[in-house]
C-alpha cells in the first residue's frame, strides 16, 4: 500500500509539473501589446523605416528642382538664378549704328529712279545716329560709293549747319567734283542760305559761271 501511494504521489507531481510547463510555453508565445518581440513585428518595423526613408528622398528630389548642390560636398542646395544674356555694350551698340548707315549707303550704290525728300531726310538722320568718332569714316565711304545720279542724298548732310565745318567742307568739295548736271542744283540750293560756312565759295562759283539765281 505504501509503495502504491508513493507511485501515485510521484505521478501527481509529474503531471502538475508538465501542466505548468505547458502553460508557461503558451504564455510565452502569446503576443502582448507594446512588446515587439516576434520576427514578424520586427520585420514590419524595418519595412516602415525603409518606406519612410524612400518618401523623404522623394520629397527632397521634388524640392530640389531648379537647385544645384555645391561642389564641395555640402548637401545644402545652392540657388542659381537662370542665366540672362549679357547686356549690349556701348561699342556693340555703336557698331550696329555704323553697320546700319553703311547698309543704307550700299543700297544707294545702285542707280535709283529718283531721290525723294524722304530719302534725303532718312540718309541724313541715319548719318547723325552714327557715333561722332565714326562719322568721318562713314561719310568718306558714302562719298566714294554713292554715284552721281544719287548724289542729291548728300544735300541733307551738306545743309546741316550743326555738323562740324570741316565735315561740311568735305561734302562741298565732293559735290564740286560731280557732274555739272548734279552739281548745279546742289549749289543753287546751298546759295539760299547765306549763313552756311560754304556760302561765299558757292556765290563766287555761281557768279563766275553766270549761274547766280535771279533775285525774286
Residue frames as a rotation matrix with the C-alpha (Angstrom) as fourth column:
UNK 1
0.565 0.825 0.000 0.00
0.825 -0.565 0.000 0.00
0.000 0.000 -1.000 0.00
UNK 2
0.450 -0.470 -0.759 2.79
0.157 -0.796 0.585 2.40
-0.879 -0.383 -0.284 0.91
UNK 3
-0.631 -0.722 0.284 4.51
0.368 0.044 0.929 1.69
-0.683 0.691 0.238 -2.41
UNK 4
-0.191 0.646 0.739 1.35
0.970 0.008 0.243 2.28
0.151 0.763 -0.628 -4.37
UNK 5
0.760 0.477 -0.441 0.75
0.570 -0.816 0.100 5.57
-0.312 -0.327 -0.892 -2.58
UNK 6
0.004 -0.862 -0.508 4.29
0.125 -0.503 0.855 6.72
-0.992 -0.067 0.106 -3.37
UNK 7
-0.679 -0.215 0.702 3.84
0.674 0.195 0.712 5.92
-0.290 0.957 0.012 -7.03
UNK 8
0.300 0.883 0.363 0.61
0.937 -0.344 0.063 7.87
0.181 0.321 -0.930 -7.16
UNK 9
0.649 -0.095 -0.755 2.27
0.338 -0.853 0.398 10.87
-0.682 -0.513 -0.521 -5.44
UNK 10
-0.450 -0.887 -0.106 5.16
0.201 -0.217 0.955 10.91
-0.870 0.408 0.276 -7.90
UNK 11
-0.497 0.341 0.798 2.78
0.867 0.163 0.471 10.63
0.030 0.926 -0.376 -10.85
UNK 12
0.609 0.782 -0.135 0.73
0.789 -0.614 0.007 13.51
-0.078 -0.111 -0.991 -9.49
UNK 13
0.293 -0.589 -0.753 3.78
0.116 -0.760 0.639 15.74
-0.949 -0.275 -0.155 -9.08
UNK 14
-0.702 -0.591 0.396 4.96
0.418 0.107 0.902 14.88
-0.576 0.799 0.172 -12.60
UNK 15
-0.079 0.770 0.633 1.50
0.987 -0.029 0.158 15.71
0.140 0.637 -0.758 -14.02
UNK 16
0.750 0.355 -0.558 1.41
0.508 -0.850 0.141 19.07
-0.424 -0.389 -0.818 -12.22
UNK 17
-0.096 -0.885 -0.456 4.91
0.091 -0.464 0.881 19.96
-0.991 0.044 0.125 -13.45
UNK 18
-0.694 -0.116 0.711 4.05
0.678 0.227 0.699 19.07
-0.242 0.967 -0.079 -17.04
UNK 19
0.335 0.908 0.250 0.84
0.938 -0.346 -0.002 21.11
0.085 0.235 -0.968 -16.86
UNK 20
0.617 -0.163 -0.770 2.67
0.242 -0.892 0.382 24.20
-0.749 -0.422 -0.511 -15.52
UNK 21
-0.495 -0.869 -0.007 5.35
0.222 -0.135 0.966 23.91
-0.840 0.476 0.260 -18.23
UNK 22
-0.414 0.423 0.806 2.75
0.909 0.146 0.391 23.77
0.048 0.894 -0.445 -20.97
UNK 23
0.670 0.705 -0.231 1.00
0.729 -0.684 0.028 26.84
-0.138 -0.187 -0.973 -19.52
UNK 24
0.228 -0.688 -0.689 4.31
0.127 -0.680 0.722 28.70
-0.965 -0.252 -0.068 -19.41
UNK 25
-0.706 -0.497 0.505 5.00
0.518 0.126 0.846 27.91
-0.484 0.859 0.169 -23.10
UNK 26
0.052 0.811 0.582 1.56
0.975 -0.166 0.144 29.16
0.214 0.561 -0.800 -24.13
UNK 27
0.748 0.216 -0.628 2.08
0.461 -0.849 0.256 32.35
-0.478 -0.481 -0.735 -22.16
UNK 28
-0.194 -0.920 -0.342 5.49
0.185 -0.376 0.908 32.97
-0.963 0.113 0.244 -23.79
UNK 29
-0.734 -0.099 0.672 4.10
0.660 0.131 0.740 32.58
-0.162 0.986 -0.031 -27.31
UNK 30
0.371 0.928 0.035 1.18
0.924 -0.365 -0.117 34.94
-0.096 0.076 -0.992 -26.67
UNK 31
-0.444 -0.528 0.724 1.79
0.648 -0.747 -0.147 38.48
0.618 0.404 0.674 -28.12
UNK 32
0.094 0.397 -0.913 1.41
0.896 -0.433 -0.096 41.24
-0.434 -0.809 -0.397 -25.57
UNK 33
0.766 0.221 0.603 0.63
0.512 -0.777 -0.366 44.78
0.388 0.589 -0.709 -26.87
UNK 34
0.870 -0.466 0.159 3.64
-0.492 -0.810 0.319 47.08
-0.020 -0.356 -0.934 -26.72
UNK 35
0.158 -0.846 0.510 6.15
-0.327 0.442 0.835 44.24
-0.932 -0.299 -0.207 -27.00
UNK 36
0.699 -0.019 -0.715 7.77
-0.713 0.063 -0.699 43.82
0.059 0.998 0.030 -30.42
UNK 37
-0.080 -0.744 0.663 9.34
-0.765 0.472 0.438 40.50
-0.639 -0.472 -0.607 -29.65
UNK 38
0.450 0.232 0.863 8.41
0.276 0.882 -0.381 38.46
-0.849 0.410 0.333 -32.69
UNK 39
-0.596 -0.725 0.345 10.20
0.515 -0.015 0.857 38.21
-0.617 0.688 0.382 -36.09
UNK 40
-0.057 0.655 0.754 7.04
0.972 -0.135 0.191 39.36
0.227 0.744 -0.629 -37.87
UNK 41
0.841 0.380 -0.386 6.79
0.490 -0.837 0.245 42.55
-0.230 -0.395 -0.890 -35.78
UNK 42
0.082 -0.894 -0.441 10.50
0.161 -0.425 0.891 43.29
-0.984 -0.144 0.109 -36.17
UNK 43
-0.592 -0.266 0.761 10.23
0.754 0.151 0.639 42.81
-0.285 0.952 0.111 -39.95
UNK 44
0.395 0.827 0.400 7.24
0.889 -0.454 0.062 45.13
0.233 0.331 -0.914 -40.11
UNK 45
0.714 -0.181 -0.676 9.18
0.277 -0.814 0.510 47.82
-0.643 -0.552 -0.531 -38.22
UNK 46
-0.385 -0.922 0.034 12.15
0.330 -0.103 0.938 47.61
-0.862 0.372 0.344 -40.61
UNK 47
-0.350 0.326 0.878 9.84
0.934 0.054 0.353 47.91
0.068 0.944 -0.323 -43.62
UNK 48
0.720 0.681 -0.135 8.20
0.693 -0.717 0.079 51.02
-0.043 -0.151 -0.988 -42.21
UNK 49
0.348 -0.688 -0.637 11.56
0.104 -0.647 0.756 52.74
-0.932 -0.329 -0.153 -41.74
UNK 50
-0.618 -0.584 0.526 12.64
0.552 0.155 0.820 51.88
-0.560 0.797 0.227 -45.28
UNK 51
0.067 0.727 0.683 9.43
0.970 -0.209 0.127 53.28
0.235 0.654 -0.719 -46.70
UNK 52
0.810 0.216 -0.546 9.84
0.423 -0.860 0.287 56.42
-0.407 -0.463 -0.787 -44.65
UNK 53
-0.144 -0.945 -0.293 13.41
0.181 -0.316 0.931 56.87
-0.973 0.081 0.217 -45.94
UNK 54
-0.569 -0.015 0.822 12.20
0.809 0.168 0.563 56.43
-0.146 0.986 -0.084 -49.53
UNK 55
0.511 0.835 0.205 9.44
0.848 -0.529 0.044 59.02
0.145 0.151 -0.978 -49.02
UNK 56
0.578 -0.374 -0.726 11.93
0.210 -0.791 0.575 61.50
-0.789 -0.484 -0.379 -47.54
UNK 57
-0.518 -0.835 0.187 14.28
0.369 -0.020 0.929 61.00
-0.772 0.550 0.318 -50.51
UNK 58
-0.249 0.524 0.814 11.42
0.957 0.004 0.290 61.50
0.149 0.852 -0.502 -52.97
UNK 59
0.768 0.551 -0.327 10.39
0.616 -0.775 0.141 64.69
-0.176 -0.309 -0.935 -51.16
UNK 60
0.159 -0.799 -0.580 13.92
0.127 -0.566 0.815 66.03
-0.979 -0.203 0.012 -51.33
UNK 61
-0.620 -0.383 0.685 14.12
0.682 0.171 0.711 65.28
-0.390 0.908 0.155 -55.05
UNK 62
0.221 0.799 0.559 10.93
0.932 -0.342 0.120 67.26
0.287 0.494 -0.820 -55.71
UNK 63
0.837 0.163 -0.522 12.01
0.410 -0.819 0.401 70.17
-0.362 -0.550 -0.753 -53.55
UNK 64
-0.022 -0.956 -0.293 15.41
0.242 -0.289 0.926 70.47
-0.970 -0.051 0.238 -55.18
UNK 65
0.302 0.167 0.938 14.09
0.945 0.076 -0.318 71.15
-0.125 0.983 -0.134 -58.69
UNK 66
0.732 -0.071 0.677 15.95
0.266 -0.886 -0.380 74.14
0.627 0.459 -0.630 -60.09
UNK 67
0.801 -0.505 0.321 18.58
-0.544 -0.391 0.742 73.89
-0.249 -0.769 -0.588 -57.34
UNK 68
0.482 -0.726 -0.491 22.17
-0.105 0.509 -0.854 72.77
0.870 0.463 0.169 -57.55
UNK 69
0.941 -0.223 -0.256 24.45
0.317 0.306 0.898 71.26
-0.122 -0.926 0.358 -54.91
UNK 70
0.658 -0.746 -0.103 27.73
-0.742 -0.666 0.083 72.92
-0.131 0.022 -0.991 -54.17
UNK 71
0.593 -0.474 -0.651 30.78
-0.271 0.643 -0.716 71.05
0.758 0.601 0.253 -55.45
UNK 72
-0.368 -0.806 0.464 32.48
-0.738 -0.050 -0.673 70.96
0.565 -0.590 -0.577 -52.04
UNK 73
-0.712 0.101 -0.695 30.27
0.261 0.957 -0.128 68.08
0.652 -0.272 -0.707 -50.92
UNK 74
-0.890 0.453 0.050 27.88
-0.259 -0.413 -0.873 70.19
-0.375 -0.790 0.485 -48.86
UNK 75
-0.657 0.694 0.293 24.38
0.747 0.651 0.133 68.75
-0.098 0.306 -0.947 -49.07
UNK 76
-0.049 0.673 -0.738 22.71
0.322 -0.689 -0.650 72.15
-0.945 -0.269 -0.183 -48.76
UNK 77
0.247 0.174 0.953 21.32
0.966 0.034 -0.257 73.21
-0.077 0.984 -0.160 -52.18
UNK 78
-0.551 -0.465 -0.693 22.67
0.339 -0.883 0.324 76.42
-0.763 -0.057 0.644 -53.68
UNK 79
0.547 0.834 0.079 20.23
0.465 -0.224 -0.856 78.55
-0.696 0.505 -0.510 -55.68
UNK 80
-0.705 -0.707 0.047 21.46
0.403 -0.345 0.848 79.56
-0.583 0.617 0.528 -59.10
UNK 81
0.128 0.805 -0.579 19.26
-0.226 -0.545 -0.808 82.13
-0.966 0.234 0.112 -60.89
UNK 82
0.597 0.138 0.791 18.51
0.664 0.468 -0.583 81.50
-0.450 0.873 0.187 -64.57
UNK 83
-0.482 -0.873 -0.077 21.15
0.631 -0.407 0.660 82.89
-0.608 0.270 0.747 -66.86
UNK 84
0.714 0.647 -0.267 20.34
0.307 -0.633 -0.711 86.08
-0.629 0.426 -0.651 -68.76
UNK 85
0.463 -0.562 0.686 22.06
0.820 -0.023 -0.572 87.40
0.337 0.827 0.450 -71.89
UNK 86
-0.362 -0.689 -0.628 24.80
0.823 -0.553 0.132 89.89
-0.438 -0.469 0.767 -71.24
UNK 87
0.604 0.595 -0.530 23.66
0.304 -0.787 -0.537 93.49
-0.736 0.163 -0.657 -71.77
UNK 88
0.646 -0.319 0.693 24.75
0.707 -0.091 -0.701 95.08
0.287 0.943 0.167 -75.01
UNK 89
-0.094 -0.769 -0.632 27.98
0.807 -0.431 0.405 97.00
-0.584 -0.472 0.661 -74.60
UNK 90
0.430 0.215 -0.877 28.38
-0.106 -0.952 -0.286 100.57
-0.897 0.216 -0.386 -75.81
UNK 91
-0.551 -0.718 -0.425 30.84
-0.546 -0.075 0.835 99.53
-0.631 0.692 -0.350 -78.51
UNK 92
-0.765 0.345 0.544 28.42
0.543 0.801 0.254 96.89
-0.348 0.490 -0.800 -79.79
UNK 93
0.308 0.918 -0.249 25.59
0.627 -0.393 -0.673 99.43
-0.716 0.052 -0.696 -79.90
UNK 94
0.183 -0.317 -0.931 27.76
-0.469 -0.860 0.201 101.90
-0.864 0.400 -0.306 -81.82
UNK 95
-0.831 -0.545 0.117 28.86
-0.191 0.476 0.858 99.22
-0.523 0.691 -0.499 -84.25
UNK 96
-0.298 0.811 0.503 25.23
0.816 0.490 -0.306 98.44
-0.495 0.320 -0.808 -85.06
UNK 97
0.565 0.497 -0.658 24.58
0.160 -0.849 -0.504 102.10
-0.809 0.180 -0.559 -85.89
UNK 98
-0.266 -0.752 -0.603 27.62
-0.634 -0.334 0.697 102.19
-0.726 0.568 -0.388 -88.15
UNK 99
-0.852 -0.043 0.522 26.54
0.256 0.836 0.486 98.99
-0.457 0.547 -0.701 -89.86
UNK 100
0.131 0.986 0.103 23.03
0.707 -0.020 -0.707 100.38
-0.695 0.165 -0.699 -90.39
UNK 101
0.505 0.022 -0.863 24.32
-0.354 -0.906 -0.230 103.51
-0.787 0.422 -0.450 -92.16
UNK 102
-0.608 -0.773 -0.180 26.79
-0.538 0.235 0.810 101.52
-0.584 0.589 -0.558 -94.23
UNK 103
-0.566 0.484 0.667 23.94
0.601 0.796 -0.068 99.23
-0.564 0.363 -0.742 -95.30
UNK 104
0.540 0.778 -0.322 21.92
0.375 -0.565 -0.735 102.27
-0.754 0.276 -0.596 -96.37
UNK 105
0.059 -0.633 -0.772 24.91
-0.676 -0.594 0.435 103.56
-0.734 0.497 -0.463 -98.32
UNK 106
-0.826 -0.390 0.407 25.23
-0.044 0.765 0.643 100.21
-0.562 0.513 -0.649 -100.05
UNK 107
0.017 0.926 0.378 21.58
0.679 0.267 -0.684 100.41
-0.734 0.268 -0.624 -101.03
UNK 108
0.782 0.328 -0.529 22.21
-0.037 -0.824 -0.566 103.70
-0.622 0.462 -0.632 -102.86
UNK 109
-0.387 -0.922 -0.022 25.21
-0.198 0.060 0.978 102.40
-0.901 0.383 -0.206 -104.74
UNK 110
-0.535 0.312 0.785 22.73
0.794 0.504 0.341 101.21
-0.289 0.806 -0.517 -107.36
UNK 111
-0.963 0.198 0.184 21.03
-0.075 -0.848 0.525 103.73
0.260 0.491 0.831 -109.62
UNK 112
-0.510 0.842 -0.174 17.59
0.551 0.165 -0.818 104.79
-0.660 -0.513 -0.549 -108.47
UNK 113
0.055 0.622 0.781 14.67
0.972 -0.213 0.101 106.21
0.229 0.753 -0.616 -110.41
UNK 114
0.131 -0.020 0.991 14.74
0.007 -1.000 -0.021 109.38
0.991 0.009 -0.131 -108.34
UNK 115
-0.700 -0.380 -0.604 15.89
0.626 0.081 -0.776 110.55
0.343 -0.922 0.181 -104.93
UNK 116
0.305 0.905 0.296 12.96
0.486 -0.415 0.769 111.87
0.819 -0.091 -0.567 -102.90
UNK 117
0.022 -0.224 0.974 12.93
-0.621 -0.767 -0.162 114.28
0.784 -0.601 -0.155 -99.99
UNK 118
0.859 0.323 0.397 12.09
-0.512 0.524 0.681 111.34
0.012 -0.788 0.615 -97.70
UNK 119
0.739 -0.656 -0.153 15.22
0.570 0.730 -0.377 109.55
0.359 0.191 0.913 -98.94
UNK 120
-0.036 -0.765 0.643 17.36
0.084 -0.644 -0.761 112.64
0.996 0.027 0.087 -98.28
UNK 121
0.319 0.253 0.913 15.92
-0.814 -0.420 0.401 113.00
0.485 -0.872 0.072 -94.77
UNK 122
0.995 0.068 0.078 16.47
-0.098 0.862 0.497 109.37
-0.033 -0.502 0.864 -93.87
UNK 123
0.456 -0.890 -0.009 20.04
0.596 0.313 -0.740 109.40
0.661 0.332 0.673 -95.19
UNK 124
-0.130 -0.465 0.876 20.79
-0.318 -0.817 -0.481 112.49
0.939 -0.342 -0.042 -93.07
UNK 125
0.534 0.437 0.724 19.07
-0.800 -0.016 0.600 111.14
0.274 -0.900 0.341 -89.95
UNK 126
0.968 -0.204 -0.143 20.82
0.228 0.957 0.179 107.77
0.100 -0.206 0.973 -90.08
UNK 127
0.146 -0.961 0.236 24.14
0.431 -0.153 -0.889 109.52
0.890 0.232 0.392 -90.56
UNK 128
-0.038 -0.117 0.992 23.55
-0.633 -0.766 -0.114 111.67
0.773 -0.632 -0.045 -87.47
UNK 129
0.888 0.382 0.256 22.90
-0.442 0.559 0.701 108.50
0.125 -0.736 0.665 -85.41
UNK 130
0.536 -0.772 -0.342 26.42
0.477 0.611 -0.632 107.30
0.696 0.175 0.696 -86.14
UNK 131
0.617 -0.383 -0.688 28.80
0.656 -0.233 0.718 107.98
-0.435 -0.894 0.108 -83.20
UNK 132
0.921 -0.235 -0.310 30.76
-0.322 -0.907 -0.271 111.17
-0.218 0.350 -0.911 -83.84
UNK 133
0.053 -0.976 0.209 34.01
-0.556 0.145 0.818 109.27
-0.829 -0.160 -0.535 -83.62
UNK 134
-0.400 -0.154 0.904 32.90
0.458 0.821 0.342 107.16
-0.794 0.550 -0.257 -86.60
UNK 135
0.596 0.766 -0.240 31.13
0.188 -0.424 -0.886 109.77
-0.780 0.483 -0.397 -88.73
UNK 136
0.145 -0.609 -0.780 34.18
-0.777 -0.558 0.292 110.78
-0.612 0.564 -0.554 -90.75
UNK 137
-0.827 -0.496 0.265 34.87
-0.263 0.757 0.598 107.25
-0.498 0.425 -0.756 -91.96
UNK 138
-0.195 0.844 0.499 31.19
0.643 0.495 -0.585 106.63
-0.741 0.207 -0.639 -92.75
UNK 139
0.591 0.395 -0.704 30.97
-0.159 -0.798 -0.581 109.90
-0.791 0.455 -0.409 -94.68
UNK 140
-0.288 -0.787 -0.545 34.06
-0.794 -0.122 0.596 109.16
-0.536 0.604 -0.590 -96.74
UNK 141
-0.787 0.052 0.615 32.68
0.229 0.950 0.211 105.74
-0.573 0.307 -0.760 -97.59
UNK 142
0.249 0.965 0.083 29.38
0.552 -0.071 -0.831 107.29
-0.796 0.252 -0.550 -98.69
UNK 143
0.428 -0.142 -0.893 31.10
-0.540 -0.832 -0.127 109.92
-0.724 0.537 -0.433 -100.84
UNK 144
-0.626 -0.764 -0.156 33.12
-0.617 0.364 0.697 107.20
-0.476 0.533 -0.700 -102.57
UNK 145
-0.839 0.265 0.476 30.21
0.341 0.936 0.080 104.83
-0.424 0.230 -0.876 -103.19
UNK 146
0.191 0.966 -0.174 27.15
0.399 -0.238 -0.885 106.99
-0.897 0.100 -0.431 -103.94
UNK 147
-0.405 -0.365 0.838 27.07
0.902 -0.011 0.432 107.63
-0.149 0.931 0.334 -107.70
UNK 148
-0.999 -0.045 -0.028 26.34
0.038 -0.977 0.210 110.99
-0.037 0.209 0.977 -109.34
UNK 149
-0.475 0.880 0.013 22.74
0.007 -0.010 1.000 110.04
0.880 0.475 -0.001 -110.10
UNK 150
0.414 0.620 -0.666 22.06
0.673 0.283 0.683 109.60
0.612 -0.731 -0.301 -106.39
UNK 151
-0.580 -0.814 -0.044 24.24
0.640 -0.422 -0.642 112.48
0.504 -0.400 0.765 -105.16
UNK 152
-0.140 0.607 0.782 21.20
-0.314 -0.776 0.547 114.51
0.939 -0.169 0.299 -104.06
UNK 153
0.573 0.289 -0.767 21.20
0.532 0.581 0.616 112.24
0.623 -0.761 0.179 -100.99
UNK 154
-0.316 -0.854 -0.413 24.13
0.907 -0.144 -0.396 114.33
0.279 -0.500 0.820 -99.73
UNK 155
-0.254 0.242 0.937 22.12
0.094 -0.957 0.273 117.56
0.963 0.158 0.220 -99.64
UNK 156
0.779 0.623 -0.078 20.64
0.117 -0.022 0.993 116.80
0.617 -0.782 -0.090 -96.22
UNK 157
0.442 -0.712 -0.546 24.12
0.881 0.228 0.415 116.42
-0.170 -0.664 0.728 -94.73
UNK 158
-0.456 -0.688 0.565 25.55
0.802 -0.592 -0.075 119.40
0.386 0.419 0.822 -96.62
UNK 159
-0.087 0.512 0.855 22.82
0.021 -0.857 0.515 121.78
0.996 0.063 0.064 -95.41
UNK 160
0.757 0.353 -0.549 23.03
0.504 0.220 0.835 120.73
0.416 -0.909 -0.011 -91.75
UNK 161
0.244 -0.675 0.696 24.98
-0.259 -0.737 -0.624 123.59
0.935 -0.028 -0.355 -90.12
UNK 162
0.791 0.039 0.611 25.00
-0.610 0.130 0.782 121.72
-0.049 -0.991 0.126 -86.80
UNK 163
0.838 -0.538 0.089 27.66
0.545 0.835 -0.076 119.43
-0.034 0.112 0.993 -88.23
UNK 164
0.171 -0.861 -0.479 31.35
0.397 -0.384 0.833 120.39
-0.902 -0.333 0.276 -87.97
UNK 165
0.579 0.007 -0.815 32.51
-0.557 -0.727 -0.402 122.91
-0.595 0.687 -0.417 -90.61
UNK 166
-0.503 -0.854 -0.132 35.27
-0.718 0.328 0.614 120.56
-0.481 0.403 -0.779 -91.76
UNK 167
-0.546 0.372 0.750 32.69
0.368 0.911 -0.184 117.87
-0.752 0.176 -0.635 -92.48
UNK 168
0.584 0.787 -0.198 30.52
0.217 -0.387 -0.896 120.27
-0.782 0.480 -0.397 -94.49
UNK 169
0.266 -0.572 -0.776 33.52
-0.822 -0.555 0.128 121.37
-0.504 0.604 -0.618 -96.50
UNK 170
-0.717 -0.502 0.484 34.34
-0.242 0.830 0.502 117.72
-0.654 0.243 -0.716 -97.24
UNK 171
-0.024 0.802 0.597 30.87
0.656 0.463 -0.596 117.18
-0.755 0.377 -0.537 -98.70
UNK 172
0.683 0.282 -0.674 31.04
-0.173 -0.834 -0.524 120.51
-0.710 0.474 -0.521 -100.56
UNK 173
-0.225 -0.861 -0.456 34.33
-0.801 -0.104 0.590 119.61
-0.555 0.498 -0.666 -102.22
UNK 174
-0.672 0.053 0.739 32.90
0.266 0.948 0.173 116.26
-0.691 0.313 -0.651 -103.25
UNK 175
0.419 0.905 0.076 29.93
0.483 -0.151 -0.863 117.99
-0.769 0.398 -0.500 -104.87
UNK 176
0.408 -0.327 -0.852 32.26
-0.609 -0.793 0.013 120.26
-0.681 0.513 -0.523 -106.85
UNK 177
-0.679 -0.732 -0.047 33.81
-0.560 0.476 0.678 117.15
-0.474 0.487 -0.734 -108.41
UNK 178
-0.181 0.702 0.689 30.46
0.379 0.696 -0.610 115.79
-0.908 0.151 -0.391 -109.55
UNK 179
-0.508 0.125 0.853 28.93
0.857 -0.026 0.514 116.11
0.087 0.992 -0.094 -112.99
UNK 180
-0.985 0.085 0.149 27.59
-0.079 -0.996 0.044 119.59
0.152 0.032 0.988 -113.84
UNK 181
-0.251 0.964 -0.085 24.03
-0.216 0.030 0.976 118.30
0.944 0.264 0.200 -114.02
UNK 182
0.275 0.261 -0.925 24.38
0.772 0.513 0.374 117.12
0.573 -0.818 -0.060 -110.41
UNK 183
-0.565 -0.667 -0.487 26.50
0.825 -0.441 -0.353 119.95
0.020 -0.601 0.799 -109.07
UNK 184
-0.817 0.164 0.553 24.46
0.039 -0.940 0.338 122.95
0.575 0.298 0.762 -110.25
UNK 185
0.244 0.970 0.011 21.16
0.050 -0.024 0.998 122.07
0.968 -0.243 -0.055 -108.49
UNK 186
0.380 -0.160 -0.911 23.00
0.892 0.324 0.316 121.45
0.245 -0.932 0.266 -105.22
UNK 187
-0.713 -0.697 -0.080 24.97
0.699 -0.694 -0.173 124.72
0.065 -0.179 0.982 -105.44
UNK 188
-0.523 0.588 0.617 21.81
-0.092 -0.758 0.646 126.71
0.847 0.281 0.450 -106.14
UNK 189
0.545 0.706 -0.453 20.16
0.359 0.292 0.886 125.13
0.758 -0.646 -0.094 -103.13
UNK 190
0.058 -0.635 -0.770 23.16
0.998 0.041 0.041 125.95
0.006 -0.771 0.636 -100.97
UNK 191
-0.730 -0.372 0.574 23.20
0.471 -0.882 0.027 129.55
0.496 0.290 0.819 -102.23
UNK 192
0.198 0.924 0.327 19.87
0.206 -0.365 0.908 130.19
0.958 -0.113 -0.262 -100.49
UNK 193
0.860 0.092 -0.502 21.49
0.500 0.048 0.865 130.05
0.103 -0.995 -0.005 -97.03
UNK 194
0.503 -0.681 0.532 23.91
-0.178 -0.684 -0.708 132.95
0.846 0.262 -0.465 -96.53
UNK 195
0.547 -0.267 0.793 24.72
-0.835 -0.108 0.539 131.67
-0.058 -0.958 -0.282 -93.03
UNK 196
0.979 -0.174 0.102 26.22
0.181 0.981 -0.063 128.49
-0.089 0.080 0.993 -94.40
UNK 197
0.360 -0.920 -0.155 30.02
-0.007 -0.169 0.986 128.19
-0.933 -0.354 -0.068 -93.96
UNK 198
-0.446 -0.555 0.702 30.40
0.649 0.340 0.681 127.41
-0.617 0.759 0.208 -97.68
UNK 199
0.585 0.811 0.013 28.12
0.585 -0.410 -0.700 130.18
-0.562 0.417 -0.714 -98.97
UNK 200
0.399 -0.477 -0.783 30.91
-0.461 -0.843 0.279 132.55
-0.793 0.249 -0.556 -100.01
UNK 201
-0.691 -0.688 0.221 32.54
-0.193 0.471 0.861 129.87
-0.696 0.552 -0.459 -102.15
UNK 202
-0.210 0.712 0.670 29.20
0.817 0.505 -0.281 128.96
-0.538 0.488 -0.687 -103.70
UNK 203
0.698 0.499 -0.513 28.48
0.216 -0.830 -0.514 132.62
-0.683 0.248 -0.687 -104.54
UNK 204
-0.051 -0.807 -0.589 31.87
-0.596 -0.448 0.666 133.05
-0.801 0.385 -0.458 -106.18
UNK 205
-0.773 -0.233 0.590 31.47
0.217 0.777 0.591 129.88
-0.596 0.585 -0.550 -108.29
UNK 206
0.095 0.908 0.409 27.96
0.866 0.127 -0.483 130.76
-0.490 0.400 -0.774 -109.44
UNK 207
0.631 0.071 -0.772 28.99
-0.115 -0.976 -0.184 134.31
-0.767 0.205 -0.608 -110.23
UNK 208
-0.388 -0.883 -0.264 31.98
-0.494 -0.042 0.868 133.11
-0.778 0.467 -0.420 -112.25
UNK 209
-0.845 0.097 0.526 29.84
0.408 0.752 0.517 130.71
-0.345 0.652 -0.675 -114.26
UNK 210
-0.821 0.570 -0.036 26.96
-0.504 -0.693 0.515 133.13
0.269 0.441 0.856 -114.63
UNK 211
-0.428 0.657 -0.620 24.67
0.367 0.754 0.545 130.79
0.826 0.006 -0.564 -112.71
UNK 212
-0.988 0.101 -0.116 23.73
0.068 -0.389 -0.919 133.17
-0.138 -0.916 0.378 -109.89
UNK 213
-0.325 0.941 0.097 19.99
0.946 0.322 0.047 132.73
0.013 0.107 -0.994 -109.32
UNK 214
-0.476 0.261 0.840 17.92
0.181 -0.905 0.384 135.83
0.860 0.335 0.384 -110.16
UNK 215
-0.984 0.138 -0.112 16.65
0.075 -0.249 -0.966 137.75
-0.161 -0.959 0.235 -107.13
UNK 216
-0.354 0.931 0.090 12.96
0.846 0.278 0.456 137.39
0.400 0.237 -0.886 -106.58
